[in-house]
Amino acid sequence: MNDDGRRSSSPPQHRGEPDGRINERRQRQEDQLAATVSRLIPKPGPKSFGFLVWWVLGMYALFMAGAPYRPTVEEEQRYSELMNQAVFSEDMKMAQQQLMGAQRALDEVNLWFPSSSQKAMIPDAKDRLARARTVFDLESKARDDLVSEAKSTVGIWSSYGIEEVRKRFWDAYQSGKDFAKRMTFWDVMFGMGGRRDEEAWVSMMRWVGQIMMNFTLGLGSALISFCFSLISMIWEYKVGFASGLAFFFVAMSGATAMVSLFIGGMYGTAVGGVFVLAKQAQNARLEGRARPQQRRYVRHDQYQHTD
């Protein structure tokens, strides 16, 4: 008040302080959020550079690398002859037909409620099926040996081996994605639950996290399945230890690089989305705190002018 008892109409000196505190708090929270995200980003260094070089070489081997070995004309002819013998084997076809016929004969007498005559025919039918299966297994082994001999003729580093290993990887890769899609479908069918009072973005992040987990498990299992398939393939081509180990390293590097690209891109996109949502939520919370303080100071100014 003045000496004459009237209120002073001069504005308070601390009117600009709340806005300064809000901006300071907002800047501090943004710095904390940026620091949290920056910790998830790999730092430049020898390890990061080595990983980058390995990843580039793996992607090159998977998509662009050609076959380092070109079979001769004689080797390709020998390969075609052996593969034709394996595919068009008359003994194999006959063994398969006998096996199917023996199985059909057993199914005709081995019923839920067979008659007495059918019961008497069951032991002979089972023996016939067992003999047919033994012959079929022997012919299958002979066919597999021919295929293995044909593959060893051209070598695993030829275009035949490169194309086969790529096909095996993409089949396993697609199988892993199909597994993740089925898991996501069942999650949608049965629902993942959630409280009614939780915010929409929290529920959305839960769904995104579950989908990411499904694809991580699916592609991880696909990579393991491809690893065992690759070992079987190296065995079929009858590769030496050193050459097989080198081929295994190159093939697994390409497969791992592709899986890491998919999973890394998925998680990177998710982290970016979380960063944007968190920043928006912080801004909205700070603005909500600022409005009551602004309204209080406006009312204070109004009281001063009315006095």
MOZI-V111219 format. One record per residue. N is the residue number from 1. RES is the residue in three letters. PHI is phi in radians with two decimals (NA if undefined). Layout:
BEGIN
[[N;RES;PHI] [N;RES;PHI]]
END
This chain:
BEGIN
[[1;MET;NA] [2;ASN;-1.46] [3;ASP;-1.14] [4;ASP;-1.49] [5;GLY;1.57] [6;ARG;-1.58] [7;ARG;-1.25] [8;SER;-1.41] [9;SER;-1.62] [10;SER;-1.27] [11;PRO;-1.16] [12;PRO;-1.16] [13;GLN;-1.38] [14;HIS;-1.77] [15;ARG;-1.14] [16;GLY;-1.48] [17;GLU;-1.21] [18;PRO;-1.05] [19;ASP;-1.07] [20;GLY;-1.15] [21;ARG;-1.15] [22;ILE;-1.11] [23;ASN;-1.13] [24;GLU;-1.15] [25;ARG;-1.14] [26;ARG;-1.11] [27;GLN;-1.14] [28;ARG;-1.15] [29;GLN;-1.20] [30;GLU;-1.13] [31;ASP;-1.15] [32;GLN;-1.13] [33;LEU;-1.14] [34;ALA;-1.14] [35;ALA;-1.18] [36;THR;-1.13] [37;VAL;-1.20] [38;SER;-1.13] [39;ARG;-1.20] [40;LEU;-1.40] [41;ILE;-1.55] [42;PRO;-1.07] [43;LYS;-1.48] [44;PRO;-1.08] [45;GLY;3.04] [46;PRO;-1.07] [47;LYS;-1.16] [48;SER;-1.12] [49;PHE;-1.14] [50;GLY;-1.11] [51;PHE;-1.12] [52;LEU;-1.10] [53;VAL;-1.10] [54;TRP;-1.07] [55;TRP;-1.15] [56;VAL;-1.10] [57;LEU;-1.15] [58;GLY;-1.14] [59;MET;-1.16] [60;TYR;-1.13] [61;ALA;-1.14] [62;LEU;-1.32] [63;PHE;-1.86] [64;MET;-2.05] [65;ALA;-1.15] [66;GLY;-1.63] [67;ALA;-1.29] [68;PRO;-1.31] [69;TYR;-2.18] [70;ARG;-1.99] [71;PRO;-1.12] [72;THR;-1.33] [73;VAL;-1.11] [74;GLU;-1.11] [75;GLU;-1.17] [76;GLU;-1.18] [77;GLN;-1.13] [78;ARG;-1.08] [79;TYR;-1.08] [80;SER;-1.11] [81;GLU;-1.10] [82;LEU;-1.15] [83;MET;-1.16] [84;ASN;-1.13] [85;GLN;-1.10] [86;ALA;-1.27] [87;VAL;-1.37] [88;PHE;-1.85] [89;SER;-1.28] [90;GLU;-1.22] [91;ASP;-1.10] [92;MET;-1.16] [93;LYS;-1.12] [94;MET;-1.15] [95;ALA;-1.12] [96;GLN;-1.19] [97;GLN;-1.14] [98;GLN;-1.12] [99;LEU;-1.13] [100;MET;-1.14] [101;GLY;-1.16] [102;ALA;-1.15] [103;GLN;-1.16] [104;ARG;-1.14] [105;ALA;-1.15] [106;LEU;-1.20] [107;ASP;-1.14] [108;GLU;-1.26] [109;VAL;-1.88] [110;ASN;-1.55] [111;LEU;-1.75] [112;TRP;-1.15] [113;PHE;-2.24] [114;PRO;-1.30] [115;SER;-1.37] [116;SER;-1.13] [117;SER;-1.19] [118;GLN;-1.21] [119;LYS;-1.06] [120;ALA;-1.22] [121;MET;-1.52] [122;ILE;-1.12] [123;PRO;-1.04] [124;ASP;-1.13] [125;ALA;-1.14] [126;LYS;-1.18] [127;ASP;-1.11] [128;ARG;-1.11] [129;LEU;-1.15] [130;ALA;-1.12] [131;ARG;-1.15] [132;ALA;-1.14] [133;ARG;-1.20] [134;THR;-1.11] [135;VAL;-1.12] [136;PHE;-1.12] [137;ASP;-1.13] [138;LEU;-1.14] [139;GLU;-1.19] [140;SER;-1.15] [141;LYS;-1.15] [142;ALA;-1.11] [143;ARG;-1.15] [144;ASP;-1.10] [145;ASP;-1.14] [146;LEU;-1.14] [147;VAL;-1.11] [148;SER;-1.12] [149;GLU;-1.12] [150;ALA;-1.13] [151;LYS;-1.18] [152;SER;-1.18] [153;THR;-1.17] [154;VAL;-1.56] [155;GLY;1.58] [156;ILE;-1.32] [157;TRP;-1.52] [158;SER;-1.47] [159;SER;-1.11] [160;TYR;-1.14] [161;GLY;-1.21] [162;ILE;-1.13] [163;GLU;-1.13] [164;GLU;-1.17] [165;VAL;-1.20] [166;ARG;-1.16] [167;LYS;-1.11] [168;ARG;-1.09] [169;PHE;-1.17] [170;TRP;-1.17] [171;ASP;-1.15] [172;ALA;-1.16] [173;TYR;-1.09] [174;GLN;-1.18] [175;SER;-1.09] [176;GLY;-1.14] [177;LYS;-1.18] [178;ASP;-1.11] [179;PHE;-1.06] [180;ALA;-1.11] [181;LYS;-1.15] [182;ARG;-1.15] [183;MET;-1.09] [184;THR;-1.14] [185;PHE;-1.07] [186;TRP;-1.19] [187;ASP;-1.11] [188;VAL;-1.21] [189;MET;-1.11] [190;PHE;-1.61] [191;GLY;1.33] [192;MET;-1.79] [193;GLY;1.31] [194;GLY;2.49] [195;ARG;-1.35] [196;ARG;-1.25] [197;ASP;-1.56] [198;GLU;-1.40] [199;GLU;-1.28] [200;ALA;-1.15] [201;TRP;-1.21] [202;VAL;-1.19] [203;SER;-1.10] [204;MET;-1.12] [205;MET;-1.17] [206;ARG;-1.14] [207;TRP;-1.11] [208;VAL;-1.10] [209;GLY;-1.10] [210;GLN;-1.17] [211;ILE;-1.11] [212;MET;-1.09] [213;MET;-1.13] [214;ASN;-1.08] [215;PHE;-1.23] [216;THR;-1.13] [217;LEU;-1.16] [218;GLY;-1.11] [219;LEU;-1.28] [220;GLY;-1.14] [221;SER;-1.16] [222;ALA;-1.12] [223;LEU;-1.16] [224;ILE;-1.17] [225;SER;-1.09] [226;PHE;-1.15] [227;CYS;-1.07] [228;PHE;-1.20] [229;SER;-1.13] [230;LEU;-1.16] [231;ILE;-1.09] [232;SER;-1.11] [233;MET;-1.16] [234;ILE;-1.07] [235;TRP;-1.15] [236;GLU;-1.14] [237;TYR;-1.41] [238;LYS;0.95] [239;VAL;-1.54] [240;GLY;-1.17] [241;PHE;-1.10] [242;ALA;-1.14] [243;SER;-1.17] [244;GLY;-1.15] [245;LEU;-1.15] [246;ALA;-1.14] [247;PHE;-1.13] [248;PHE;-1.07] [249;PHE;-1.13] [250;VAL;-1.16] [251;ALA;-1.14] [252;MET;-1.19] [253;SER;-1.12] [254;GLY;-1.12] [255;ALA;-1.15] [256;THR;-1.17] [257;ALA;-1.11] [258;MET;-1.19] [259;VAL;-1.14] [260;SER;-1.14] [261;LEU;-1.10] [262;PHE;-1.16] [263;ILE;-1.20] [264;GLY;-1.11] [265;GLY;-1.12] [266;MET;-1.13] [267;TYR;-1.23] [268;GLY;-1.11] [269;THR;-1.12] [270;ALA;-1.14] [271;VAL;-1.12] [272;GLY;-1.08] [273;GLY;-1.14] [274;VAL;-1.12] [275;PHE;-1.08] [276;VAL;-1.14] [277;LEU;-1.12] [278;ALA;-1.13] [279;LYS;-1.17] [280;GLN;-1.10] [281;ALA;-1.13] [282;GLN;-1.12] [283;ASN;-1.09] [284;ALA;-1.14] [285;ARG;-1.18] [286;LEU;-1.19] [287;GLU;-1.14] [288;GLY;-1.13] [289;ARG;-1.29] [290;ALA;-1.33] [291;ARG;-1.10] [292;PRO;-1.06] [293;GLN;-1.16] [294;GLN;-1.16] [295;ARG;-1.14] [296;ARG;-1.14] [297;TYR;-1.24] [298;VAL;-1.13] [299;ARG;-1.12] [300;HIS;-1.09] [301;ASP;-1.14] [302;GLN;-1.11] [303;TYR;-1.11] [304;GLN;-1.16] [305;HIS;-1.22] [306;THR;-1.21] [307;ASP;-1.22]]
END
